[in-house]
Amino acid sequence: MASVDRSAIVFGASGGIGGAFEAVLKDEGAFAEVRGFARSRTGADHVDLLDEGSIAAAAQRIGEGSPPSLVIVATGLLHEGGQGPEKALRDLDPAWLAKVFAVNAIGPALVAKYVLPLLPRGERTVFAVLSARVGSISDNRLGGWHGYRASKAALNMLVRNLAIEERRRNDRGIVVSLHPGTVDTELSRPYRGNVQPGRLFDPERAALQLLDVIEELKPADSGKLFDYEKTEIPF
């Protein structure tokens, strides 16, 4: 899907996986431009998913460069400070729930609102968001992690909706959710005690695995959730 006259865009490029995506795509040299945006960056590369205006401004800057054929939203919130995923109903906190939904579901949807229209029509394009297996309702057997699970489930539904709408604009466009597995980043660090040997991926490997999945995607895959082995995870 790479093209020397197209660009690749990574949102969340200061995170472990997002930074790896940006580095790998630059190393491959298959795009005219690879650009990363993140909340922690300043100036033209700053984007805060909690600030719609910053997303709109980033989209305007993207529109001034090479048209994007690959957009990856590699953002996510599982824990912050002393707040983490809920273990039981008694742990629910409305402010935390609102923030988790804002980052994990609403933010990526707003990125799509402003960036999907910039993708060229009539050619294969990919808009991919990082989701999680725990966001699958049908795969949920353990419960808990209410806000994270629910926000990722909401993200998956938004991806399905976006895929249907994007197909009307570009029948070769692909909008997809991706599960990277457990990656050695700050997001997973407190919660990976039961990870099986060989299933904790460094960020570069995780990025490479997902880029391989992206390379194999077909328009018929749009609106679905896939893991790092391109196994479809039912919603």
PyRosetta script that sets phi, psi and omega in degrees:
from pyrosetta import init, pose_from_sequence

init()
pose = pose_from_sequence("MASVDRSAIVFGASGGIGGAFEAVLKDEGAFAEVRGFARSRTGADHVDLLDEGSIAAAAQRIGEGSPPSLVIVATGLLHEGGQGPEKALRDLDPAWLAKVFAVNAIGPALVAKYVLPLLPRGERTVFAVLSARVGSISDNRLGGWHGYRASKAALNMLVRNLAIEERRRNDRGIVVSLHPGTVDTELSRPYRGNVQPGRLFDPERAALQLLDVIEELKPADSGKLFDYEKTEIPF")
pose.set_psi(1, -10.0)
pose.set_omega(1, -177.7)
pose.set_phi(2, -65.4)
pose.set_psi(2, 150.2)
pose.set_omega(2, -179.8)
pose.set_phi(3, -151.4)
pose.set_psi(3, 132.1)
pose.set_omega(3, -176.5)
pose.set_phi(4, -70.9)
pose.set_psi(4, -12.9)
pose.set_omega(4, 177.9)
pose.set_phi(5, -107.3)
pose.set_psi(5, 15.2)
pose.set_omega(5, 178.8)
pose.set_phi(6, -123.4)
pose.set_psi(6, 163.3)
pose.set_omega(6, 180.0)
pose.set_phi(7, -115.2)
pose.set_psi(7, 160.4)
pose.set_omega(7, 172.3)
pose.set_phi(8, -117.9)
pose.set_psi(8, 135.9)
pose.set_omega(8, -176.1)
pose.set_phi(9, -122.1)
pose.set_psi(9, 134.3)
pose.set_omega(9, 177.7)
pose.set_phi(10, -123.1)
pose.set_psi(10, 120.2)
pose.set_omega(10, 171.7)
pose.set_phi(11, -96.3)
pose.set_psi(11, 136.4)
pose.set_omega(11, -173.9)
pose.set_phi(12, 86.7)
pose.set_psi(12, 32.2)
pose.set_omega(12, -172.8)
pose.set_phi(13, -74.0)
pose.set_psi(13, -6.9)
pose.set_omega(13, 177.1)
pose.set_phi(14, -91.8)
pose.set_psi(14, -8.0)
pose.set_omega(14, 177.6)
pose.set_phi(15, -81.5)
pose.set_psi(15, 173.0)
pose.set_omega(15, -177.6)
pose.set_phi(16, -59.8)
pose.set_psi(16, -55.4)
pose.set_omega(16, -178.9)
pose.set_phi(17, -73.0)
pose.set_psi(17, -41.9)
pose.set_omega(17, 179.7)
pose.set_phi(18, -60.0)
pose.set_psi(18, -43.6)
pose.set_omega(18, 177.3)
pose.set_phi(19, -63.3)
pose.set_psi(19, -37.5)
pose.set_omega(19, 177.8)
pose.set_phi(20, -66.8)
pose.set_psi(20, -40.9)
pose.set_omega(20, 175.6)
pose.set_phi(21, -56.7)
pose.set_psi(21, -49.5)
pose.set_omega(21, -177.8)
pose.set_phi(22, -60.4)
pose.set_psi(22, -45.0)
pose.set_omega(22, -178.3)
pose.set_phi(23, -65.5)
pose.set_psi(23, -44.9)
pose.set_omega(23, -178.7)
pose.set_phi(24, -64.5)
pose.set_psi(24, -43.8)
pose.set_omega(24, -179.5)
pose.set_phi(25, -64.0)
pose.set_psi(25, -37.2)
pose.set_omega(25, 176.6)
pose.set_phi(26, -67.3)
pose.set_psi(26, -41.7)
pose.set_omega(26, -180.0)
pose.set_phi(27, -63.5)
pose.set_psi(27, -36.3)
pose.set_omega(27, -178.8)
pose.set_phi(28, -67.2)
pose.set_psi(28, -31.3)
pose.set_omega(28, 176.8)
pose.set_phi(29, 65.6)
pose.set_psi(29, 24.9)
pose.set_omega(29, -175.9)
pose.set_phi(30, -91.3)
pose.set_psi(30, -7.2)
pose.set_omega(30, -179.2)
pose.set_phi(31, -118.4)
pose.set_psi(31, 150.7)
pose.set_omega(31, 177.7)
pose.set_phi(32, -63.5)
pose.set_psi(32, -31.2)
pose.set_omega(32, -178.8)
pose.set_phi(33, -151.5)
pose.set_psi(33, 138.6)
pose.set_omega(33, 171.3)
pose.set_phi(34, -122.0)
pose.set_psi(34, 122.7)
pose.set_omega(34, -174.6)
pose.set_phi(35, -127.9)
pose.set_psi(35, 133.5)
pose.set_omega(35, 179.1)
pose.set_phi(36, -114.5)
pose.set_psi(36, 139.4)
pose.set_omega(36, 177.2)
pose.set_phi(37, -121.3)
pose.set_psi(37, 146.5)
pose.set_omega(37, 179.2)
pose.set_phi(38, -159.9)
pose.set_psi(38, 157.1)
pose.set_omega(38, 178.9)
pose.set_phi(39, -65.4)
pose.set_psi(39, -35.0)
pose.set_omega(39, -175.7)
pose.set_phi(40, -79.8)
pose.set_psi(40, -9.0)
pose.set_omega(40, 179.4)
pose.set_phi(41, -87.0)
pose.set_psi(41, 158.5)
pose.set_omega(41, -177.0)
pose.set_phi(42, -112.4)
pose.set_psi(42, 169.6)
pose.set_omega(42, 175.6)
pose.set_phi(43, 64.8)
pose.set_psi(43, -137.0)
pose.set_omega(43, -173.4)
pose.set_phi(44, -68.8)
pose.set_psi(44, -16.6)
pose.set_omega(44, -177.3)
pose.set_phi(45, -101.0)
pose.set_psi(45, 12.0)
pose.set_omega(45, -179.9)
pose.set_phi(46, -88.4)
pose.set_psi(46, 130.5)
pose.set_omega(46, 171.6)
pose.set_phi(47, -143.5)
pose.set_psi(47, 131.7)
pose.set_omega(47, 175.3)
pose.set_phi(48, -116.6)
pose.set_psi(48, 116.5)
pose.set_omega(48, -177.5)
pose.set_phi(49, -65.5)
pose.set_psi(49, -12.5)
pose.set_omega(49, 175.9)
pose.set_phi(50, -89.0)
pose.set_psi(50, 0.8)
pose.set_omega(50, -176.6)
pose.set_phi(51, -127.1)
pose.set_psi(51, 100.9)
pose.set_omega(51, -177.3)
pose.set_phi(52, -59.2)
pose.set_psi(52, -34.5)
pose.set_omega(52, -179.4)
pose.set_phi(53, -62.0)
pose.set_psi(53, -37.4)
pose.set_omega(53, 179.8)
pose.set_phi(54, -70.5)
pose.set_psi(54, -31.9)
pose.set_omega(54, 176.5)
pose.set_phi(55, -68.2)
pose.set_psi(55, -44.1)
pose.set_omega(55, 178.6)
pose.set_phi(56, -62.0)
pose.set_psi(56, -40.4)
pose.set_omega(56, 179.4)
pose.set_phi(57, -65.9)
pose.set_psi(57, -39.2)
pose.set_omega(57, 177.4)
pose.set_phi(58, -63.8)
pose.set_psi(58, -41.1)
pose.set_omega(58, 178.8)
pose.set_phi(59, -62.3)
pose.set_psi(59, -38.0)
pose.set_omega(59, 177.4)
pose.set_phi(60, -62.2)
pose.set_psi(60, -41.4)
pose.set_omega(60, 178.8)
pose.set_phi(61, -67.9)
pose.set_psi(61, -37.1)
pose.set_omega(61, 177.0)
pose.set_phi(62, -62.4)
pose.set_psi(62, -41.6)
pose.set_omega(62, -179.0)
pose.set_phi(63, -64.0)
pose.set_psi(63, -17.8)
pose.set_omega(63, 179.5)
pose.set_phi(64, -85.5)
pose.set_psi(64, -8.3)
pose.set_omega(64, -179.2)
pose.set_phi(65, -108.2)
pose.set_psi(65, -159.8)
pose.set_omega(65, 177.5)
pose.set_phi(66, -64.0)
pose.set_psi(66, 139.1)
pose.set_omega(66, -178.8)
pose.set_phi(67, -59.2)
pose.set_psi(67, 135.9)
pose.set_omega(67, -179.4)
pose.set_phi(68, -80.2)
pose.set_psi(68, 135.3)
pose.set_omega(68, 172.1)
pose.set_phi(69, -111.5)
pose.set_psi(69, -9.0)
pose.set_omega(69, 176.0)
pose.set_phi(70, -137.7)
pose.set_psi(70, 125.1)
pose.set_omega(70, 175.3)
pose.set_phi(71, -128.3)
pose.set_psi(71, 127.2)
pose.set_omega(71, 179.2)
pose.set_phi(72, -121.0)
pose.set_psi(72, 126.0)
pose.set_omega(72, 175.4)
pose.set_phi(73, -104.6)
pose.set_psi(73, 101.7)
pose.set_omega(73, -172.8)
pose.set_phi(74, -107.9)
pose.set_psi(74, 47.2)
pose.set_omega(74, -178.2)
pose.set_phi(75, -108.9)
pose.set_psi(75, 160.3)
pose.set_omega(75, 177.1)
pose.set_phi(76, 178.1)
pose.set_psi(76, 153.2)
pose.set_omega(76, 179.1)
pose.set_phi(77, -134.0)
pose.set_psi(77, 121.2)
pose.set_omega(77, 176.3)
pose.set_phi(78, -117.3)
pose.set_psi(78, -38.4)
pose.set_omega(78, 178.7)
pose.set_phi(79, -149.5)
pose.set_psi(79, 158.0)
pose.set_omega(79, -179.5)
pose.set_phi(80, -160.4)
pose.set_psi(80, 125.7)
pose.set_omega(80, -177.2)
pose.set_phi(81, 60.0)
pose.set_psi(81, -128.0)
pose.set_omega(81, 178.5)
pose.set_phi(82, -92.1)
pose.set_psi(82, 1.8)
pose.set_omega(82, -177.2)
pose.set_phi(83, -98.5)
pose.set_psi(83, 132.9)
pose.set_omega(83, 179.2)
pose.set_phi(84, -140.1)
pose.set_psi(84, -171.3)
pose.set_omega(84, -178.3)
pose.set_phi(85, -64.3)
pose.set_psi(85, 140.9)
pose.set_omega(85, -176.4)
pose.set_phi(86, -73.2)
pose.set_psi(86, 137.3)
pose.set_omega(86, 176.6)
pose.set_phi(87, -92.6)
pose.set_psi(87, -21.1)
pose.set_omega(87, -177.2)
pose.set_phi(88, -153.3)
pose.set_psi(88, 167.3)
pose.set_omega(88, -178.1)
pose.set_phi(89, -56.9)
pose.set_psi(89, -36.2)
pose.set_omega(89, -177.6)
pose.set_phi(90, -64.5)
pose.set_psi(90, -16.6)
pose.set_omega(90, -177.6)
pose.set_phi(91, -88.0)
pose.set_psi(91, -3.9)
pose.set_omega(91, -177.2)
pose.set_phi(92, -62.7)
pose.set_psi(92, 133.6)
pose.set_omega(92, 178.3)
pose.set_phi(93, -132.7)
pose.set_psi(93, 121.7)
pose.set_omega(93, -173.2)
pose.set_phi(94, -61.5)
pose.set_psi(94, -37.2)
pose.set_omega(94, -179.5)
pose.set_phi(95, -66.6)
pose.set_psi(95, -41.7)
pose.set_omega(95, 179.2)
pose.set_phi(96, -67.1)
pose.set_psi(96, -42.8)
pose.set_omega(96, 176.8)
pose.set_phi(97, -56.8)
pose.set_psi(97, -44.9)
pose.set_omega(97, -179.0)
pose.set_phi(98, -62.1)
pose.set_psi(98, -41.0)
pose.set_omega(98, -179.0)
pose.set_phi(99, -69.1)
pose.set_psi(99, -42.0)
pose.set_omega(99, 179.2)
pose.set_phi(100, -61.5)
pose.set_psi(100, -42.9)
pose.set_omega(100, 177.6)
pose.set_phi(101, -66.2)
pose.set_psi(101, -38.2)
pose.set_omega(101, -179.3)
pose.set_phi(102, -62.2)
pose.set_psi(102, -42.7)
pose.set_omega(102, -177.7)
pose.set_phi(103, -79.6)
pose.set_psi(103, -44.8)
pose.set_omega(103, -171.1)
pose.set_phi(104, -83.7)
pose.set_psi(104, -25.3)
pose.set_omega(104, -176.3)
pose.set_phi(105, -122.7)
pose.set_psi(105, -53.3)
pose.set_omega(105, -174.6)
pose.set_phi(106, -68.4)
pose.set_psi(106, -42.8)
pose.set_omega(106, 179.8)
pose.set_phi(107, -57.3)
pose.set_psi(107, -53.8)
pose.set_omega(107, 177.3)
pose.set_phi(108, -59.3)
pose.set_psi(108, -35.5)
pose.set_omega(108, 178.2)
pose.set_phi(109, -64.6)
pose.set_psi(109, -38.3)
pose.set_omega(109, 177.8)
pose.set_phi(110, -69.6)
pose.set_psi(110, -35.2)
pose.set_omega(110, 173.4)
pose.set_phi(111, -59.3)
pose.set_psi(111, -45.3)
pose.set_omega(111, 178.0)
pose.set_phi(112, -60.7)
pose.set_psi(112, -40.3)
pose.set_omega(112, -179.3)
pose.set_phi(113, -54.6)
pose.set_psi(113, -41.9)
pose.set_omega(113, -174.7)
pose.set_phi(114, -95.7)
pose.set_psi(114, -25.7)
pose.set_omega(114, -171.9)
pose.set_phi(115, -100.5)
pose.set_psi(115, -35.3)
pose.set_omega(115, 179.6)
pose.set_phi(116, -54.2)
pose.set_psi(116, -40.9)
pose.set_omega(116, 179.2)
pose.set_phi(117, -63.9)
pose.set_psi(117, -15.0)
pose.set_omega(117, 179.2)
pose.set_phi(118, -83.3)
pose.set_psi(118, -16.5)
pose.set_omega(118, -179.1)
pose.set_phi(119, -71.2)
pose.set_psi(119, 138.3)
pose.set_omega(119, -176.6)
pose.set_phi(120, -62.1)
pose.set_psi(120, 145.9)
pose.set_omega(120, 172.9)
pose.set_phi(121, -82.9)
pose.set_psi(121, 157.2)
pose.set_omega(121, 171.1)
pose.set_phi(122, 74.8)
pose.set_psi(122, 11.6)
pose.set_omega(122, 177.0)
pose.set_phi(123, -144.8)
pose.set_psi(123, 163.0)
pose.set_omega(123, -178.3)
pose.set_phi(124, -69.1)
pose.set_psi(124, 124.5)
pose.set_omega(124, 175.7)
pose.set_phi(125, -134.1)
pose.set_psi(125, 157.1)
pose.set_omega(125, 179.2)
pose.set_phi(126, -133.5)
pose.set_psi(126, 128.2)
pose.set_omega(126, 171.1)
pose.set_phi(127, -117.5)
pose.set_psi(127, 109.5)
pose.set_omega(127, -173.7)
pose.set_phi(128, -119.6)
pose.set_psi(128, 137.9)
pose.set_omega(128, 176.9)
pose.set_phi(129, -120.6)
pose.set_psi(129, 145.4)
pose.set_omega(129, 175.3)
pose.set_phi(130, -81.1)
pose.set_psi(130, 119.7)
pose.set_omega(130, 176.2)
pose.set_phi(131, -114.5)
pose.set_psi(131, -148.7)
pose.set_omega(131, -178.5)
pose.set_phi(132, -160.7)
pose.set_psi(132, 148.2)
pose.set_omega(132, 177.1)
pose.set_phi(133, -58.5)
pose.set_psi(133, -33.9)
pose.set_omega(133, -178.5)
pose.set_phi(134, -68.8)
pose.set_psi(134, -8.1)
pose.set_omega(134, 174.4)
pose.set_phi(135, -84.4)
pose.set_psi(135, -1.8)
pose.set_omega(135, 177.0)
pose.set_phi(136, -82.2)
pose.set_psi(136, 120.3)
pose.set_omega(136, 179.6)
pose.set_phi(137, -66.8)
pose.set_psi(137, -42.7)
pose.set_omega(137, -176.8)
pose.set_phi(138, -71.1)
pose.set_psi(138, -20.2)
pose.set_omega(138, -178.5)
pose.set_phi(139, -96.3)
pose.set_psi(139, 2.2)
pose.set_omega(139, -175.3)
pose.set_phi(140, -83.1)
pose.set_psi(140, 108.1)
pose.set_omega(140, 179.2)
pose.set_phi(141, -117.8)
pose.set_psi(141, -9.1)
pose.set_omega(141, -175.2)
pose.set_phi(142, -108.7)
pose.set_psi(142, -22.3)
pose.set_omega(142, -176.7)
pose.set_phi(143, 69.5)
pose.set_psi(143, -164.7)
pose.set_omega(143, -178.8)
pose.set_phi(144, 71.6)
pose.set_psi(144, -178.7)
pose.set_omega(144, 179.9)
pose.set_phi(145, 50.1)
pose.set_psi(145, 47.0)
pose.set_omega(145, -168.3)
pose.set_phi(146, -56.4)
pose.set_psi(146, -52.8)
pose.set_omega(146, -176.4)
pose.set_phi(147, -65.2)
pose.set_psi(147, -44.3)
pose.set_omega(147, -178.7)
pose.set_phi(148, -64.9)
pose.set_psi(148, -48.5)
pose.set_omega(148, 178.8)
pose.set_phi(149, -58.1)
pose.set_psi(149, -48.9)
pose.set_omega(149, -175.1)
pose.set_phi(150, -66.4)
pose.set_psi(150, -38.3)
pose.set_omega(150, -179.4)
pose.set_phi(151, -69.0)
pose.set_psi(151, -36.2)
pose.set_omega(151, 177.2)
pose.set_phi(152, -72.6)
pose.set_psi(152, -34.5)
pose.set_omega(152, 173.9)
pose.set_phi(153, -63.3)
pose.set_psi(153, -40.9)
pose.set_omega(153, 176.5)
pose.set_phi(154, -63.1)
pose.set_psi(154, -40.6)
pose.set_omega(154, 177.7)
pose.set_phi(155, -60.6)
pose.set_psi(155, -42.8)
pose.set_omega(155, 179.8)
pose.set_phi(156, -62.8)
pose.set_psi(156, -38.7)
pose.set_omega(156, 177.4)
pose.set_phi(157, -66.7)
pose.set_psi(157, -40.7)
pose.set_omega(157, 177.0)
pose.set_phi(158, -61.3)
pose.set_psi(158, -40.7)
pose.set_omega(158, 177.7)
pose.set_phi(159, -61.1)
pose.set_psi(159, -42.4)
pose.set_omega(159, 178.2)
pose.set_phi(160, -61.6)
pose.set_psi(160, -44.8)
pose.set_omega(160, 178.6)
pose.set_phi(161, -62.4)
pose.set_psi(161, -46.3)
pose.set_omega(161, -179.4)
pose.set_phi(162, -61.9)
pose.set_psi(162, -37.8)
pose.set_omega(162, 179.9)
pose.set_phi(163, -63.3)
pose.set_psi(163, -40.8)
pose.set_omega(163, 179.7)
pose.set_phi(164, -64.8)
pose.set_psi(164, -44.1)
pose.set_omega(164, -179.5)
pose.set_phi(165, -68.9)
pose.set_psi(165, -40.6)
pose.set_omega(165, -178.9)
pose.set_phi(166, -65.7)
pose.set_psi(166, -32.1)
pose.set_omega(166, 179.2)
pose.set_phi(167, -61.5)
pose.set_psi(167, -31.3)
pose.set_omega(167, 178.0)
pose.set_phi(168, -70.6)
pose.set_psi(168, -30.9)
pose.set_omega(168, -179.9)
pose.set_phi(169, -84.3)
pose.set_psi(169, -38.8)
pose.set_omega(169, -178.3)
pose.set_phi(170, -149.0)
pose.set_psi(170, 105.8)
pose.set_omega(170, -175.0)
pose.set_phi(171, -73.3)
pose.set_psi(171, -1.0)
pose.set_omega(171, 174.5)
pose.set_phi(172, -106.9)
pose.set_psi(172, 2.4)
pose.set_omega(172, 179.3)
pose.set_phi(173, -80.0)
pose.set_psi(173, 146.4)
pose.set_omega(173, -179.0)
pose.set_phi(174, -125.2)
pose.set_psi(174, 126.6)
pose.set_omega(174, 174.5)
pose.set_phi(175, -120.2)
pose.set_psi(175, 124.1)
pose.set_omega(175, -168.1)
pose.set_phi(176, -147.5)
pose.set_psi(176, 151.7)
pose.set_omega(176, 171.2)
pose.set_phi(177, -101.0)
pose.set_psi(177, 142.2)
pose.set_omega(177, -179.1)
pose.set_phi(178, -129.0)
pose.set_psi(178, 136.3)
pose.set_omega(178, 175.5)
pose.set_phi(179, -104.3)
pose.set_psi(179, 115.4)
pose.set_omega(179, -174.8)
pose.set_phi(180, -83.5)
pose.set_psi(180, -4.5)
pose.set_omega(180, -170.1)
pose.set_phi(181, 82.4)
pose.set_psi(181, -167.2)
pose.set_omega(181, 178.4)
pose.set_phi(182, -89.6)
pose.set_psi(182, 119.7)
pose.set_omega(182, -173.6)
pose.set_phi(183, -114.3)
pose.set_psi(183, 144.4)
pose.set_omega(183, -177.5)
pose.set_phi(184, -75.0)
pose.set_psi(184, 77.9)
pose.set_omega(184, 179.1)
pose.set_phi(185, -134.1)
pose.set_psi(185, 174.3)
pose.set_omega(185, 178.2)
pose.set_phi(186, -62.5)
pose.set_psi(186, -31.6)
pose.set_omega(186, -178.3)
pose.set_phi(187, -60.9)
pose.set_psi(187, -41.2)
pose.set_omega(187, -174.1)
pose.set_phi(188, -94.7)
pose.set_psi(188, -14.7)
pose.set_omega(188, -167.8)
pose.set_phi(189, -51.7)
pose.set_psi(189, -43.7)
pose.set_omega(189, -177.8)
pose.set_phi(190, -77.0)
pose.set_psi(190, -6.3)
pose.set_omega(190, -167.3)
pose.set_phi(191, -129.7)
pose.set_psi(191, 32.6)
pose.set_omega(191, -175.0)
pose.set_phi(192, -122.8)
pose.set_psi(192, 26.8)
pose.set_omega(192, -178.5)
pose.set_phi(193, -64.4)
pose.set_psi(193, -27.7)
pose.set_omega(193, -176.9)
pose.set_phi(194, -103.3)
pose.set_psi(194, 14.9)
pose.set_omega(194, 179.3)
pose.set_phi(195, -68.9)
pose.set_psi(195, 132.1)
pose.set_omega(195, -178.9)
pose.set_phi(196, -69.0)
pose.set_psi(196, 150.7)
pose.set_omega(196, 177.5)
pose.set_phi(197, -55.3)
pose.set_psi(197, 135.0)
pose.set_omega(197, -179.8)
pose.set_phi(198, 83.5)
pose.set_psi(198, -0.3)
pose.set_omega(198, -177.5)
pose.set_phi(199, -110.7)
pose.set_psi(199, 8.6)
pose.set_omega(199, 172.1)
pose.set_phi(200, -104.0)
pose.set_psi(200, 110.0)
pose.set_omega(200, -171.7)
pose.set_phi(201, -97.5)
pose.set_psi(201, 139.6)
pose.set_omega(201, 170.5)
pose.set_phi(202, -73.1)
pose.set_psi(202, 157.0)
pose.set_omega(202, -173.4)
pose.set_phi(203, -57.0)
pose.set_psi(203, -39.3)
pose.set_omega(203, -179.3)
pose.set_phi(204, -63.7)
pose.set_psi(204, -43.7)
pose.set_omega(204, 178.3)
pose.set_phi(205, -62.6)
pose.set_psi(205, -43.0)
pose.set_omega(205, 179.6)
pose.set_phi(206, -59.2)
pose.set_psi(206, -43.7)
pose.set_omega(206, 179.7)
pose.set_phi(207, -64.3)
pose.set_psi(207, -44.7)
pose.set_omega(207, -179.6)
pose.set_phi(208, -62.5)
pose.set_psi(208, -41.6)
pose.set_omega(208, 179.3)
pose.set_phi(209, -62.5)
pose.set_psi(209, -43.5)
pose.set_omega(209, -178.9)
pose.set_phi(210, -71.7)
pose.set_psi(210, -33.3)
pose.set_omega(210, 175.9)
pose.set_phi(211, -65.9)
pose.set_psi(211, -34.1)
pose.set_omega(211, 174.1)
pose.set_phi(212, -63.8)
pose.set_psi(212, -41.0)
pose.set_omega(212, 176.9)
pose.set_phi(213, -62.6)
pose.set_psi(213, -46.7)
pose.set_omega(213, 179.7)
pose.set_phi(214, -57.7)
pose.set_psi(214, -40.3)
pose.set_omega(214, -178.8)
pose.set_phi(215, -61.8)
pose.set_psi(215, -30.3)
pose.set_omega(215, -176.3)
pose.set_phi(216, -90.9)
pose.set_psi(216, -8.9)
pose.set_omega(216, -175.1)
pose.set_phi(217, -65.1)
pose.set_psi(217, 143.2)
pose.set_omega(217, 175.5)
pose.set_phi(218, -117.0)
pose.set_psi(218, 160.1)
pose.set_omega(218, 177.9)
pose.set_phi(219, -53.0)
pose.set_psi(219, -30.8)
pose.set_omega(219, 179.0)
pose.set_phi(220, -66.8)
pose.set_psi(220, -17.5)
pose.set_omega(220, 178.4)
pose.set_phi(221, -83.6)
pose.set_psi(221, -8.4)
pose.set_omega(221, -176.5)
pose.set_phi(222, -61.1)
pose.set_psi(222, 139.0)
pose.set_omega(222, 178.5)
pose.set_phi(223, 88.2)
pose.set_psi(223, 7.6)
pose.set_omega(223, -176.2)
pose.set_phi(224, -113.2)
pose.set_psi(224, 172.0)
pose.set_omega(224, 177.2)
pose.set_phi(225, -116.1)
pose.set_psi(225, 124.9)
pose.set_omega(225, -179.8)
pose.set_phi(226, -124.5)
pose.set_psi(226, 149.2)
pose.set_omega(226, 173.6)
pose.set_phi(227, -92.4)
pose.set_psi(227, -176.4)
pose.set_omega(227, -174.6)
pose.set_phi(228, -67.8)
pose.set_psi(228, -8.9)
pose.set_omega(228, 175.2)
pose.set_phi(229, -104.9)
pose.set_psi(229, 10.6)
pose.set_omega(229, -176.4)
pose.set_phi(230, 61.7)
pose.set_psi(230, 31.3)
pose.set_omega(230, 171.0)
pose.set_phi(231, -89.6)
pose.set_psi(231, 126.2)
pose.set_omega(231, -179.2)
pose.set_phi(232, -70.7)
pose.set_psi(232, 133.2)
pose.set_omega(232, 175.8)
pose.set_phi(233, -103.6)
pose.set_psi(233, 119.7)
pose.set_omega(233, -179.1)
pose.set_phi(234, -66.8)
pose.set_psi(234, 144.6)
pose.set_omega(234, 177.6)
pose.set_phi(235, -69.2)
pose.dump_pdb("model.pdb")
